[in-house]
Amino acid sequence: MPNSANASDSPAIEVTGLTCGYDGQAVLKDLSFTVKRGEVFFVIGGSGCGKSTLLRHLIGLNPPLAGTVKFLGQSFTTADLAARRKLLKTFGVLYQGGALWSSLTLRQNVALPLEEHTTLSAREIDELATLKLAQVGLTGFEDYYPAEISGGMKKRAGLARALSLDPSIVFLDEPSAGLDPVTSRKLDELVLQMRETFGTTLVVVSHELASIFGIADRVIMLDRAEQGIIAEGPPRELAERSRDPRVIDFLHRSDRPAAPAV
């Protein structure tokens, strides 16, 4: 954590002039945005617009072509190896498919980051992994293997692992992909519960309108042709006020949920 006097006032994430791409070819150009602490922030847009590319660059899987990313007031992009490793512990990631090790039980999957990054005893790690699974509603499934549980349960187990080190920030890549509406809604409720209980900052990559309108505080919308951000703000405000046809088409699709009754 930063030691400066105003560290607690800094955004959870601050992105400045970020250009993302592969082999020198830009996919997204000159992105700048901030994510407030305790915010549920969505990265939205159609297929191929660069949502997952942005995520990969934010969490350090790919180096940016230009620009900087700061977590909790500290630069992640320019950090040396020791500082970078410390910053990596401030966030967790729920990958799109859960990314669980098939040969390990759910408890063993959740225990992996604890074994790697803490000096806790084996008993303490086991107890903490069990607690994290309980927090996502998987009590009684600790000794199940990924092949023995449903897709929604795999997502929750992946979330438990992302929470194992008590991160300040959690990234979720298409958490509702492949889930039925009921399971998706329960996962959204779990996301809100994390924010309310732990003050976690959540960054969600998604194109699912039910989740976008249901739990997002703010969104940025990416566009493939523009190679950047074409809209930013609360999703319902964008749906009501935007005059950009790309934003209107995306947020007024036929699967948009009805506005809640007043």
C-alpha positions in Angstrom: 0.0 0.0 0.0 1.2 3.5 -0.7 2.7 5.4 2.3 2.0 9.0 1.1 -0.3 11.1 3.2 -2.9 11.4 0.4 -2.7 7.8 -0.7 -6.2 7.0 0.6 -7.6 9.8 -1.6 -6.2 8.4 -4.8 -8.4 6.4 -7.2 -8.3 2.6 -7.0 -7.1 2.6 -10.6 -5.8 5.5 -12.7 -5.2 4.9 -16.4 -3.4 7.6 -18.5 -2.7 7.6 -22.2 -2.8 3.8 -22.4 -2.3 2.2 -25.8 -2.8 -1.5 -25.9 -1.8 -3.9 -28.7 0.3 -6.8 -29.8 3.5 -7.0 -31.8 3.6 -3.2 -32.1 0.1 -3.0 -33.6 -2.3 -0.9 -31.6 -5.8 -2.3 -30.8 -6.8 0.5 -28.4 -5.3 4.0 -28.3 -4.8 6.7 -25.7 -7.2 5.5 -23.1 -7.6 7.6 -19.9 -10.0 6.9 -17.1 -10.2 6.3 -13.4 -12.0 3.8 -11.2 -13.0 5.0 -7.7 -12.4 3.0 -4.6 -15.4 0.8 -3.8 -16.9 1.3 -7.3 -18.5 -1.4 -9.5 -17.0 -0.3 -12.9 -17.8 -2.0 -16.2 -15.9 -2.2 -19.4 -18.5 -2.7 -22.1 -18.8 -2.9 -25.9 -19.5 -5.3 -28.7 -17.5 -8.4 -29.7 -14.0 -7.6 -30.9 -13.9 -4.0 -29.4 -10.9 -4.8 -27.2 -12.5 -5.4 -23.7 -10.4 -8.4 -22.9 -7.3 -6.8 -24.5 -7.7 -3.9 -22.1 -8.1 -6.3 -19.2 -4.9 -8.1 -20.1 -2.9 -4.9 -20.2 -4.4 -3.6 -16.9 -3.4 -6.7 -15.0 0.1 -7.0 -16.6 -0.3 -10.0 -18.8 0.7 -7.8 -21.8 2.9 -4.7 -21.6 1.3 -1.4 -22.9 2.6 0.2 -26.1 2.3 3.5 -24.3 0.8 5.1 -21.2 0.6 4.2 -17.5 -1.6 2.2 -15.1 -1.6 3.1 -11.4 -3.1 1.0 -8.6 -4.0 2.8 -5.3 -1.7 5.7 -6.3 1.3 3.6 -7.3 2.5 3.1 -10.8 2.2 -0.5 -11.9 3.5 0.1 -15.4 6.9 1.6 -14.3 7.3 -0.4 -11.1 10.5 -2.4 -10.5 10.1 -6.2 -10.0 9.8 -6.0 -6.2 7.2 -3.2 -6.3 5.3 -4.9 -9.1 5.1 -8.2 -7.1 3.7 -6.2 -4.1 1.1 -4.5 -6.3 0.1 -7.8 -7.8 -1.2 -8.8 -4.4 -3.5 -5.8 -4.3 -5.8 -7.3 -6.9 -7.4 -10.6 -7.8 -8.7 -11.8 -11.2 -11.7 -14.0 -12.1 -10.9 -15.3 -15.6 -13.7 -16.0 -18.1 -13.7 -19.8 -17.8 -12.8 -19.8 -14.1 -9.3 -21.1 -14.9 -9.4 -23.7 -12.1 -6.8 -26.5 -12.0 -8.7 -29.6 -12.9 -6.5 -31.9 -10.9 -7.0 -30.0 -7.7 -10.0 -29.8 -5.4 -11.8 -26.4 -5.0 -10.1 -26.0 -1.6 -6.7 -26.7 -3.1 -7.3 -24.3 -6.0 -8.2 -21.5 -3.5 -5.1 -22.4 -1.4 -2.6 -21.9 -4.2 -2.2 -18.1 -3.9 -1.9 -18.5 -0.1 0.8 -21.1 -0.4 2.7 -18.9 -2.9 2.4 -15.5 -1.2 2.0 -16.0 2.5 3.9 -17.7 5.4 0.7 -19.2 6.9 0.8 -22.8 8.1 -0.8 -25.6 6.2 -3.7 -25.7 8.7 -4.2 -21.9 8.5 -4.2 -22.0 4.7 -6.8 -24.9 4.8 -9.0 -22.9 7.1 -8.8 -19.7 5.1 -9.5 -21.5 1.8 -12.5 -23.1 3.4 -13.7 -19.6 4.6 -13.3 -18.1 1.1 -15.4 -20.9 -0.4 -18.0 -20.2 2.3 -18.1 -16.5 1.4 -19.1 -17.4 -2.2 -21.7 -20.0 -1.1 -19.7 -23.2 -1.7 -19.7 -24.7 1.8 -19.7 -28.4 1.5 -18.0 -28.5 -1.9 -14.5 -28.0 -0.7 -13.3 -31.4 -1.8 -15.1 -31.5 -5.1 -13.1 -31.3 -8.3 -14.0 -28.7 -11.1 -15.4 -31.4 -13.3 -17.9 -32.3 -10.6 -19.6 -28.9 -10.3 -21.7 -26.7 -12.5 -20.5 -23.7 -14.6 -21.9 -21.2 -12.1 -20.1 -23.0 -9.2 -16.9 -22.9 -11.1 -17.2 -19.1 -11.5 -17.8 -18.8 -7.7 -14.8 -21.0 -7.0 -12.7 -18.9 -9.3 -14.0 -15.8 -7.4 -13.1 -17.4 -4.1 -9.5 -17.9 -5.4 -9.4 -14.3 -6.6 -10.4 -13.2 -3.1 -7.9 -15.5 -1.3 -5.4 -12.7 -0.5 -8.1 -10.1 0.4 -7.4 -7.9 -2.5 -8.6 -4.3 -2.7 -9.5 -4.7 -6.4 -11.0 -7.6 -8.3 -11.2 -7.9 -12.1 -13.9 -10.1 -13.6 -13.7 -11.2 -17.2 -17.2 -11.9 -18.6 -18.4 -13.5 -15.4 -21.9 -14.2 -16.7 -20.7 -15.8 -20.0 -22.4 -19.2 -20.5 -24.6 -18.9 -17.4 -28.4 -19.0 -17.3 -30.2 -15.8 -16.2 -30.9 -17.0 -12.7 -27.3 -18.1 -12.0 -26.0 -14.9 -13.6 -28.2 -12.8 -11.3 -26.9 -14.6 -8.3 -23.4 -13.9 -9.3 -24.2 -10.2 -9.7 -25.7 -10.3 -6.2 -22.4 -11.8 -4.9 -20.5 -9.0 -6.6 -22.5 -6.4 -4.8 -22.2 -8.3 -1.6 -18.4 -8.2 -1.9 -18.5 -4.4 -2.4 -20.8 -3.9 0.6 -19.1 -6.2 3.0 -15.4 -5.6 2.1 -15.4 -2.3 0.2 -13.8 -4.1 -2.7 -13.4 -2.2 -6.0 -14.7 -4.3 -8.9 -13.9 -4.0 -12.6 -16.1 -6.1 -14.8 -15.6 -6.8 -18.5 -19.1 -7.6 -19.9 -21.5 -7.2 -22.7 -24.5 -8.6 -20.7 -27.1 -5.8 -20.4 -28.8 -7.4 -17.3 -25.6 -7.1 -15.4 -24.6 -3.7 -16.8 -27.9 -2.1 -15.8 -28.3 -4.2 -12.7 -25.0 -3.5 -10.8 -22.7 -1.1 -12.6 -22.1 2.3 -11.0 -20.3 3.5 -14.1 -19.1 2.1 -17.5 -16.7 2.9 -20.3 -17.8 1.7 -23.7 -15.1 0.7 -26.2 -15.5 0.8 -30.0 -13.6 -1.3 -32.5 -13.5 1.3 -35.3 -12.7 4.1 -32.9 -10.0 2.1 -31.1 -11.0 3.8 -27.9 -13.6 5.0 -25.5 -16.8 6.4 -27.0 -18.9 6.8 -23.8 -18.4 7.0 -20.1 -20.9 7.3 -17.2 -23.7 5.5 -15.4 -25.3 3.1 -17.9 -28.9 4.3 -17.5 -27.9 7.9 -18.1 -26.0 6.9 -21.2 -29.0 4.9 -22.4 -31.3 7.9 -21.9 -29.1 10.8 -23.0 -26.5 9.6 -25.5 -27.0 10.6 -29.1 -24.2 8.4 -30.4 -25.9 5.7 -32.5 -23.3 3.1 -31.5 -24.1 3.6 -27.8 -27.8 3.7 -28.5 -27.7 0.5 -30.5 -25.7 -1.3 -27.8 -27.7 -0.2 -24.8 -31.1 -0.5 -26.4 -30.7 -4.1 -27.7 -33.8 -6.3 -27.4 -32.4 -8.1 -24.3 -32.2 -4.8 -22.3 -34.0 -5.3 -19.0 -37.0 -3.2 -18.1 -36.5 -0.2 -15.8 -37.4 -1.0 -12.2 -40.9 0.0 -11.0 -40.9 3.1 -8.9 
